[in-house]
Amino acid sequence: MATVKITQTGSPIRRTKDQRATLVGLGLNKMHRTVELQDTPEVRGMIKKVAHMVTVGE
């Protein structure tokens, strides 16, 4: 299955609790950390919710 690379570029400081929890759910909790996850609709939805704090690569 296809994968997607997600890098955290924004700080979770002064963000809502649900946005912070979404970052933790994606496996991101520090700036400039990168994770590689399977490209599923669930992951895409989480990325969309915090799109202003992450960059996405294929």
C-alpha positions as CSV (number, residue, x, y, z in Angstrom):
1,M,0.0,0.0,0.0
2,A,1.1,3.6,-0.6
3,T,2.8,5.6,2.1
4,V,2.9,9.3,2.9
5,K,5.7,11.2,4.7
6,I,4.5,13.8,7.2
7,T,6.8,16.4,8.8
8,Q,5.7,18.7,11.6
9,T,6.6,22.3,10.7
10,G,4.4,24.2,13.1
11,S,4.3,24.4,16.9
12,P,1.3,23.1,18.8
13,I,1.6,25.9,21.3
14,R,-1.6,27.9,21.6
15,R,-3.5,25.3,19.5
16,T,-6.7,23.6,20.5
17,K,-6.6,20.3,22.4
18,D,-8.0,18.3,19.5
19,Q,-5.3,19.6,17.1
20,R,-2.6,18.6,19.7
21,A,-4.2,15.2,20.0
22,T,-4.2,14.8,16.2
23,L,-0.5,15.5,16.0
24,V,0.1,12.9,18.7
25,G,-2.1,10.5,16.8
26,L,0.0,11.0,13.7
27,G,3.1,10.2,15.8
28,L,4.4,13.8,15.8
29,N,5.2,15.7,19.0
30,K,8.3,17.7,18.2
31,M,9.2,20.2,15.6
32,H,10.8,18.9,12.3
33,R,10.0,15.2,13.2
34,T,9.1,13.1,10.2
35,V,6.9,9.9,10.2
36,E,5.9,7.6,7.3
37,L,2.4,6.3,7.5
38,Q,0.1,4.3,5.2
39,D,-2.0,6.5,2.9
40,T,-5.5,5.9,4.2
41,P,-8.6,8.1,4.3
42,E,-8.3,8.3,8.1
43,V,-4.7,9.6,7.9
44,R,-5.7,12.0,5.2
45,G,-8.4,13.4,7.4
46,M,-6.0,13.9,10.3
47,I,-3.6,15.6,7.9
48,K,-6.3,17.9,6.7
49,K,-7.2,18.9,10.3
50,V,-3.6,20.0,11.0
51,A,-2.6,21.0,7.5
52,H,-1.3,24.4,8.8
53,M,1.3,22.6,11.0
54,V,2.6,19.8,8.7
55,T,4.1,19.3,5.3
56,V,3.2,16.2,3.3
57,G,5.5,14.3,0.9
58,E,4.7,11.2,-1.1
